[in-house]
Amino acid sequence: MRYEEWHLDKSSPVPLHRQIYEYMQGKIMNGEWPVGTRIPPQRELAARFQVNRSTVVYALGELAANGLIESKVGQGTVVVNNTWNLLAAGPAPDWNRYVRAG
């Protein structure tokens, strides 16, 4: 699992847990972390992002709540879904507007 040169912006008004969530969500959505990819342990992620472990726990909790990752005792945390849940969770397209627009 690669983390390139991405770093948290600690001066941003966006909370740190949200930045981590968006970073990891992006990796899952663009296919860099496909279904079955094992997510590193919380302590390792906290050290990598230079944040408190609770910040990582919060971000992982949001990913799990959105159905993107799942934690299993003894097996760790893995990617269980990709963009389909995110696409399905959004509002349905307004087809009438598209038809009227031509």
Secondary structure, DSSP 8 states (H G I E B T S, - for coil): ---TT----TTSSS-HHHHHHHHHHHHHHTTSS-TT-EE--HHHHHHHHTS-HHHHHHHHHHHHHTTSEEEETTTEEEE---HHHHHHHS----HHHHHHH-
